[in-house]
Amino acid sequence: MSASQPAARRTVLKGAAAIVGAVGGGAALAACSTEGNSGSGSPAVPAAPVELGAVSEVPVGGSKLFREKKLVVSCPAEGQYKAFSAQCTHAGCVLDKIDDGEGNCPCHGSRFDVTTGKVLRGPATDPLPAVPVKAEGGKLIAG
């Protein structure tokens, strides 16, 4: 065997290792994917006004997740409403539930105060973006 054969074999093995590493890295990124849980490709806040539902759906002192619209609305006092994007600021997943005033991100466990948008637990570091909301004709309109 010549001295060049082992070098060629090493080159092939290094190339194979690089391919395996790239595929493995892609799999790791796919594990962080938000597909199916997010609004990937859609903005975190509505570009135009969106009707959410009846004002009675959000009780005074409570909140409601409008998951299909990717918004969360709270009512701190009679006739007062606050809305935030329900799209996690970490990887874009849409919050899946509200427990004791905390919105939960199902992808990586971030938690948000649904009355302020503030991050309560990471990995998210940015608060949920505020969205204008108003009651009009007995309906909540966001955006």
C-alpha positions in Angstrom: 0.0 0.0 0.0 1.3 3.4 -0.8 1.4 6.3 1.7 -1.3 8.1 -0.3 -4.0 5.4 0.3 -4.3 6.0 4.1 -4.6 9.7 3.5 -7.4 9.2 1.0 -9.2 6.9 3.4 -8.9 9.6 6.1 -10.3 12.2 3.7 -13.3 9.9 3.0 -13.9 9.3 6.7 -13.6 13.0 7.5 -16.1 13.8 4.7 -18.5 11.1 6.0 -18.2 12.5 9.5 -19.0 16.0 8.2 -22.1 14.7 6.5 -23.3 12.8 9.6 -22.6 16.0 11.7 -24.6 18.1 9.2 -27.5 15.7 9.2 -27.4 15.4 13.0 -27.3 19.2 13.3 -30.4 19.4 11.1 -32.2 16.9 13.2 -31.4 19.0 16.3 -32.8 22.1 14.7 -35.8 20.2 13.6 -36.4 19.2 17.2 -36.7 22.9 18.0 -39.1 23.4 15.1 -42.4 25.1 15.8 -44.2 23.5 12.9 -47.7 22.5 14.0 -47.6 24.6 17.1 -47.0 28.0 15.7 -47.8 30.7 13.4 -44.5 30.2 11.5 -44.7 32.5 8.6 -47.4 34.6 10.1 -46.9 37.9 12.1 -47.1 37.8 15.9 -49.7 40.6 15.9 -52.6 41.1 13.5 -52.0 43.4 10.6 -55.7 44.4 10.5 -58.5 44.4 13.0 -59.7 40.9 14.1 -63.0 40.1 15.7 -62.3 37.8 18.7 -65.7 37.1 20.1 -68.2 38.4 22.7 -66.9 40.6 25.5 -68.6 38.1 27.9 -66.1 35.5 27.0 -63.4 37.3 29.0 -64.6 37.6 32.6 -63.6 40.6 34.8 -60.3 39.6 36.6 -59.8 36.8 34.1 -58.4 36.1 30.7 -59.0 34.0 27.6 -56.7 32.5 25.0 -57.9 33.0 21.4 -55.5 30.4 20.1 -56.8 30.3 16.6 -56.3 34.1 16.4 -52.9 33.8 18.3 -54.1 36.3 20.9 -54.7 36.4 24.6 -57.0 38.9 26.2 -57.4 39.8 29.9 -60.0 42.0 31.6 -58.5 43.7 34.7 -61.6 45.7 35.4 -65.2 46.0 34.0 -64.9 47.3 30.4 -61.1 47.4 30.3 -59.2 44.9 28.1 -55.6 44.1 27.4 -54.4 41.9 24.6 -51.1 40.4 23.7 -49.8 38.1 21.0 -50.1 34.5 22.1 -47.0 33.6 20.0 -44.0 32.8 22.1 -41.1 35.1 21.6 -38.6 32.3 21.9 -39.4 30.1 18.9 -42.8 31.2 17.7 -45.0 28.5 19.2 -48.6 29.5 20.1 -49.5 29.3 23.7 -51.7 26.3 24.5 -53.3 27.2 27.8 -53.6 29.6 30.6 -53.1 28.5 34.2 -53.5 30.9 37.1 -52.9 33.9 34.9 -49.8 32.3 33.2 -49.7 31.5 29.5 -47.9 28.3 28.7 -45.7 27.7 25.7 -46.0 23.9 24.8 -42.7 23.8 22.9 -40.0 24.8 25.4 -41.9 25.6 28.6 -41.7 29.4 28.6 -44.4 31.1 30.7 -45.9 34.5 30.4 -48.0 36.8 32.6 -51.1 37.2 30.4 -52.1 40.5 32.0 -48.7 42.2 31.2 -47.0 40.0 28.6 -44.0 39.7 30.9 -41.8 36.6 30.8 -42.2 34.6 34.0 -40.0 31.6 32.9 -37.7 31.1 29.9 -36.2 30.2 27.6 -38.1 33.2 26.2 -36.5 36.5 27.2 -38.7 39.0 25.4 -42.3 39.8 26.6 -45.3 39.1 24.4 -46.1 42.0 22.1 -49.1 44.2 23.2 -52.0 44.4 20.7 -54.6 47.1 20.8 -58.0 45.8 21.8 -61.4 47.4 22.2 -65.0 46.4 22.9 -67.3 47.5 20.2 -71.0 46.5 19.9 -70.5 43.7 22.5 -67.6 42.2 20.6 -63.8 42.3 21.2 -61.8 43.7 18.3 -58.0 43.4 18.3 -55.5 45.0 16.1 
